[in-house]
């Protein structure tokens, strides 16, 4: 046998045992006639002691970093114990060793504080995976997977595989396509999700389904996106929204308990999409801290939420406010003593291209009851106080105000709120706060195409009380300027997103399960009857054979692991990730194929 124990297994109670270890050489330290070797495997590190009797063997067979080594010896108590590792009380007095394989000098040090940059480590990812920091991420990913599987099994879910080679039905992100050799000129698509298959499984009577499954989207990449990613994909039949929320709250709470030993006992807050957009500026708010957004001007006319503070800021001769579509503010607790340098730095921060604002206004609510602002010459102290009060500020707070076009200003204020939360230490990696966001609009209006698009996907059901509105109204928009007056603009989706620490980690809906309503949805999205049947005839046909009410949810598995692991990038929790260009630099993919393959596929390239 190559080993009797792992490098993380032996303790003081094992002193005197004869053992065989195998692993990789982490370090070699020579002190005169004695040599110490740290031997590493997946489970830990054990110190080896090679005495004077092995000097000649070591001279003939010198050890280097990352050599694969097998060593035999007796467990001994260390004289200089290392309290930083679990095996630090013992060492192995080696009687013999064998080099199983030598290693070239690694391009970077295989340790937590490595000297390798990200590009270099991705090229040699098989070496990067040896580092303890990366190994811990892989262990956490496995623990999350194991916990999820156990919970779903205990709740009668069946793990059922669905195909990877499917039909292309472009909706939203671009498909990855795969040519078919046996069906010349035709292509498979890789699934963006198993959506239609899990609905068909509900029709088939498999009332609780799940997969931890790969999905594929050909879209621009960033820290939380990869061309191939993993979902915990789930579906249930004979359920309503409340059943779904309770089931999957339980799943995430179980994962917290199993993986982080956190008892998440508090009730998960629920918030409407409209309140999320109003109070936090986005539909995935981080509620670990307050600092809600105040609307200081009459914007958001669609919702009818006209604020009374508009009169406070209009008509003062300050064009930035007077001419703005919207004026939004946050009250930053305890920051009234910010210096001019600090407020100028924040102003430059909001001017960055990623944020896109022209500037920022501030009001300092001083502890002595006075108010100081960057727009003092336009507003009296009484008006500054009234504006600060409208923003929810009290003595000691700093009010930060942005103004401009509604959508850009809302997004910028949301980002400013998150940035201030980060700077003030409110966004802690070891603090977790879940939230359900509900009551999304079913449709969005695509102005360039003068038609409706699905905010989630075309299989999402309207709220039960609004199905008649959808059935009994024509989806066509006669006057593009008046789309807000169309009945479809107010239809709410029977959909829900789970948010964790300001990140959407899961989303789903109660599905449409009756053919007439699904056909109505396709028509609303601008599909002709012929197009709907071509793309989704299999699903429409299945709905005629006793489709049950059903709904489900899919978690972004990589993102969930990253948040639990305290990382902003999902790459850290994927064994072999792609870079920002969608390339695997380790195996140099994607790459060309040879002419013979093109001939077999009957494909000719047309690249200029």
N, C-alpha and C positions, 0 to 999 in steps of 0.2 A: 504494500500500500504506500501511497505517496505521503499521507499524513494521518496521524492518530488524533490530532486536535487542530483547531483553528488558531490563528494568531490573536484572537480576542477572547479566548476561552479560559486560559489557565489562571488560577488564583493561588493565594498563599496556602490554601488547603491542599493543593496539588504538589507541594514540595516533596521531593523524593521519587516522584514518578518518572519513569523513562518514557519519553515522548518523541514523536516525529512530527516536525512542522514543515510546511511548504508554502512559499509565497514569493513576494518580490522584495528585493533589497531596497530599503528606503535610504539608509545612511550607513557608512562604514567609518568607524573611529578607531584609530590605532594608537595605543599607549604603550610604547616599548614592546614587550613580548606579548602583550594582551591586545586583542582586537574585539571591539563591540560592534555588533551588526543589529540594526533595527529591521526586523522582517515584518512585512505588511501583507495582509490579504483583505478581503472584503469585510472581515469581522473585527479587525483591529491590528495592533502592533505588539510584538513581543521582542524583548531584547535577548540577543544571543551573545554568549560569552565564549570566545575562542581563545584557549590558553596557549602556553608556550609550545606544547606538543604539536599544535597545528600550524606553527609558523612556516615550516618548510612547505606544507601543502598549500598554504595561502600564498607564499611567494611564487610557487609554480602555477597557481590558479587564482590570481588576484580577482577580487570581487569589485564590481562596479554598480552604480545606481541602476535599478530596474532589472538587474539580473534575476532570473528565476532560480530559486535555491531550495534544496531539500536538506534538512539538518536533523540529526539525531542527538539526543542528550538527556540530561536529568534536570528536572525543575529544581531550582535553588532560590533561596531568599536573597533579594537584592540588598546590598549594603547601602546604596544610595537610591532610596525609593523615589519613584516618580508618581506624585499624586494626581497628575493631569490625565493619566490613562488608567483604565480599569485593570490592566495587567502590570501596573507599575510596581507592585511589591515583589515580583518574581523575575527571574531570568533563566535561560536554559544554558547549562554548562555543556557545550557541544563536544561530543566524542568523534563525530564524523559528519561530513557534509558532501553534497554533490551539486554541481552546477547543472541544472536541467536545461538552461538556455541562457545565452549571453544577450546583452542588450546594447544597441548603439546608444550614444549619449543623447538623452531626451532633449528635444528642442526647447523645453521649459521645465522648471522644477515641479515635481509632482508633489505639491503640498498646498495648503490652504492659501498662503500668501505667495502664490506663484508669480513668477516674473513674465509669464506669457500673456500677450494681449488676446482679445477675443478672437480676432481673425486667425491667429496662429493656433489657438486652442481648438477652434472649430475644424481647422485642417487636420489636426491630430486629435480628434474627439475621442478616439479609443484610448488615448493616454489621459486626456482630461477627465474621463469617467473614472479613472483610478483615484483622483483626488478626493479626499474625505468630504469636502464641501459639496461636491457634485454627487457623491455616493449618498449623502444624507437626503438630497433632493429626490433621488431615485427611490430611496427607501420610503420617503413620505408619499410619493406617488403610488407606490405599491400598497401602502397602508390605507390610503384613501380608497383605492380600488377594492381592496379586501373588505373594508368596512361597508362600502356601498353594496357590494354583492351580498354580504351577509344579511344586511337590512332588507334588501329587496327579496331575497330568498325567504326570509322569515315572514314576509308579507305576501307570499304566494305569487310573486312575479316569476315569469319564465324567461330565461335567456335564450333568445331565438335570433339566429343570424339572418341577415337580409343581403341581397346581392350587391356587389361593387360595380358590376358592368350592367348599366341600366340605360334607359332612354333619355336623351337630352330634351329637357323642357325648360328653356332659358327663362328664368324669373329671378330678377335680382342680380346676384353675383354671376360671373361667367363660369361656365362648366369647363372642367378638364375633359377632353374628348379622347377616345381610344379608337383607332381604325380597326375594322373587322376584316380579316383576310378572307374568311369564308363568305362574307356578304359584301362584295366589292362595292365601294362607293358609299358605304354606310358606316356609321360610327356609334359606339357606345359613349355614354358619359359616366364619369365617376360621381357618386351621389354627394350632393351638398348636405343632405341629411336623409335618413330613411323614412321621411314623412309619409309618403303614400303607402309604403309597404307596412308600416306599423298600423295605419288605418285599415288596410286590408286584413291584417291579422286580427283586428277587432271584429271585422265582418266574419272572419273565420271562427270566431268564438274563443280565441285565446285572450281571456279578459284582462290579464295583467302581463304585459310584455316589457322586457328591457334588453338593452345591449350597451356595453361599453365599446363604442364603435368608432372607426375612422371615418371622417368626412372630408370633403375636398372642395375648395373654392379658389378659383383663379382670380385673385384680387390683390390690390396693392398691400404690401406688408408693413408691419410695425411691431412694436414690442409684444403686443398681445394678439398678434395674428401670425398664422403659418398657413401655407397652402394646403397642408394636411394637418388636421387637428382631431381631437377626440371628444366625443360627447358621451354622457350618461343619458341614453335615450330611453324614455319611458312612455307607456300608454296604458290607459285603463278604460274599460267600458262600464256602463250603468253608473256613471258618476256625474256629479255637478261640481262647480268650481270649488266649493268648500271642501269637498272630499280630496281634491287634488292638492289644495293648499296645505291641509293637515297632513297628508301623506308625506309630502316632500319637505315640509318643515322638519318632520321627524327624521328624514334621511340626513339632512345637513346637521341637525343636532347630534345624531348618532355618530357622524363623522368627527365632529368636534370632540366628542367624548372618547372615541376610540383612538384618534390620532393625536390630539392635543391634551387629553384628560381635562377638558373644559365642560362643565355642566351648564349648558345654555338653557336656563330655566325660565327666562323672562319671555313674555308674550311677544311674538314677532309683530312689529307695527305694520299697519296697512295704510296706504296712501293712494289717492287717485292720481292718475297721470296729470290731470290739470293742476292739482295742488303741488305736485312735484315740480312742474314747470314754473309755476308761480313763485313758490317759496325757495326753490333751489336752482332754478334756471336750467335743469336738465331732467331727464327721465330715469336717472340712476343715482339719486342723491346719496351723499355720504352723510349719514345722520349720527355719526359719532360725536358731532358737535353741532351747535346751533348756528348762529350767524345767518339767519334767513334773509332772503333778498326782499327788499321793500320797493314797491313800484311807486315812484314819486310823481308820475304823470299818467294821464289817461291813455294807456296803451291797451293791448289785449281786448279790443272792443268786442270780439266775437263772444267772449265769455260773459260780457256785461259787468265785469268787475271794474267799475270806474272808481278810482280813488279820489278822496277829497283833497289830497295834497297838491294836485295839479296847480291850483290857484296860488300856492305858496311859491312856486318856482317859475311860473309864467309871467310875462309882462314886466320883468325887472330890467329889461334892456340887456340881459345876458344871453346872447344869441345861441350859445352852446345848449342852453336849456330851452329857450323859447322856440328854437327851430328843430329841436330833436323830436323824433318819433316817440322815443321813450327815454325815461331817466330812471335808473335803478341804483340802489344803494345797499351797502351792508354796514352793520355796526360792529366794529372789531373791539372786543372787550379789553379794557385796561391798556389801550395803546395811545391814549391822548398825549403822552409824553414823547411820541415819535419826533425825531429831529427833522429839520428841513432836508438834510441829506437822505434820511430814510424815506420821506414822502416823495422826494425827487426820484429815488431809486425805484419805488413802486410805480411812479408815473412812466418811467422808461420801460419797466416790465410790461405794462399794458400796451405800450407802443410796439412791442415786438411783433413781427409778421404773424407769428402763431396766434397772437391775441387780436391784433388788428385795430386797436383803438387809437384815436388821435391824442388823447390825454386823459387826465383824471382830476377830479375835484375832491378836496377833503374838508372835513369840519372836525376840529378838535373840541371835544366836550370837556373842558378843564375841570379839575376837582373843585375849584373855587366857584363854580357856577357860571363862568364866562365862556365865550365861544370864539374860536379863532379859525378862520377859513382862508383858503386860497382865492375865494371870490368875495372877500370882505367888502370891496367897494361897490358891489351890486346888491348886497343884502344886509339889512339891519341885523343886529344881534337877536332881536326878537324873532325875525324870520329864520335865522340860522337855527335858533332853538326849536322852532316849529318843525323845520326840516329834519333836524336830528331826532326829535320826538317821533316823527313819522317813520323814521328808519329804525326805531326801537332802541335808540341809544340812551345811555345814562351818563352821569358824571364819570369821567375817566376813560370814556370810549373814544374811538376814532371812527368817523363816518367816511367811507370811501364811496364815491359817486361816479358812475359812468353814464354817458348820454350818447344817443345816436340812433341808427336804424335798429328796429326792434330785435331782429334775429341775431345780428352780430353783437349787440349790446348785452342781450340775455346770455349768450354763450360766453362773452368776455367776463361778465360779472360772476358767472358760475365758476370760471377758471380762477378768477381773483379770490373768490371765497375759498376754494380748495387750496390755493397757494398760501393764503393767510393761515388756514387751518394747519398746513404743514409747517410753516415757519413758527407757529406758536405751540407746536407739539401736540396738537389735537388729533392727529392722524397716526396713531401708534400701531406698529405692525402686530403687536401682541394683544390688541383689543379688537373685538369683532362685533359687528352690529348688522343684523339681517333686517330686511325690509321687503314687503310685497308692494309692488306698484300695479294698480288695477285700473280698469275702465279706460283703456286706451281708445283713441278714435279707431274705428274699423278701417277708414280710408284716409288717404292723403290725396291732395289735388296736385297733379303734375301739370303745371302751367304751360310748359313747352309743348305738351301733347294734348292739352285740353281734355284730360280724362282723369278718372280715379285710378289710384294704385293702392294695393293692399299694404297697410302699415306693417303687418306681420307677414302673413302669407295667405294665399287665396282659399285656404281650407279652414280658416278661422270663422267661427260662428258669431253673428251679432248677439248682443244681450237678448235674452228671450223676449223681453217686452218690446224690443225694437225690430223683431223679425218682420212684422207686418209692414213697417215703414219701408223696409227694403223690398219686400215682395210687391207692394202696391204703388211704387213710384218708379218712374223711368229714370235710369241713371244718366241719361244724356244731359249735358250742360249747354243750354242755349246761349247764355251770355257769360263769357269767361270772367268778366269783372264781378259777377254776382254769385260766384260759386259758393260763397259762405251762406247764401240764402237757400241753397239746395238742401232738401231733407237729408241727403246722404252725409252732409258735412257734420251732422250731429249724432250719427249712429255710433254707439259705443261697441267695442269688441268684447267678447266674452274671453278676454285674454289677461295674462298675468306675467309679470317678470319678477324673479327673485334677485334682489340687490344685496351685495355684501361689501361693506366698506367703500361704497361709491363705485362698485363694479357690477355690471350685470353678469351674474353667474348662471342664470337659467331663465328660460322663457317658454311659455306654452299657451295653450288655449283649449277651450271646449270646441270640438270640431263640428263642422257641418256634416250631417250624416243622411240628409234627404236630397234626392236628385234635383227636385225643382229649385230648392234654395241654392244648391251648389251651381246649377246652371245660371241662376240669377247673379251669383257672385262673379262667375266668369264673364257674363255679359257686362256687368258693371265695370270690369277691368278692360273692356274693349275687345274681348275675344268674340269672334263669330261662333255660331253653333258648330260650324265645320272645324274651326281651329280647336275649340274646346274638346270635341270628340277625337280629333287627331292626337292631341297631347294627353288628354286625361279620360279617354273613352273607357279604359279599363276600370277606372275608379267610379265613374258615373254608372257603369253597368253593374258594378258590385253593389252599389247603393240600392239596386232594385231587388236584391236578394236578402232582405232582412238585416240591414245594417243597424246595429244598436247605437244608442247615444254613447259618445266616447270623448275622451280628452286626454291630454298628456302634457309632458314637459321634457325639455332637454337641457341638461346642465353642460356648460363648457368645462369639461374635466380638467384640461390643462390650466385654465385660468383659476379654477377653484383650488388646484394644488398650489399655484403660484401665490395666491392670497394667503392661504393657510401657512405657506412656507415663508411669508414675508418678503416676496420678490415682486418687482414690477414687470418682469419679463417671463412669459411662458416658456421661452427657450430653455431657461434654467431647469425646467422640469420635463424636458423631452430628451430622450437618450441621444437621438441623432437629428437635431433641428436643421432647418434651412436658414440661410442668411437673408438680408433685406431684399435681395434680388431673386429670392426663391431658389437659390443654388445650394446644393450640398457640396461644399468645397472639399470635403474629405474624399468622396468618391468621384468628384468632378461631374456632377449631374445637375441639370440635363445635359446631354451630349448628342452628337450626330449619330445616325444609324447608317449602315452601309447600303450600297445600291441594290443589293440582292433583296433586302427587306422592303425597299420602296417598290421594287418590281412585284414582289409577292403581294403587297398591299394595293397595287395598282394606283399609286400616288406619285405625283410629280410636284416637286417644290417649285414655287414661283417667288423667289426671294430676290429683290433688286438691291 
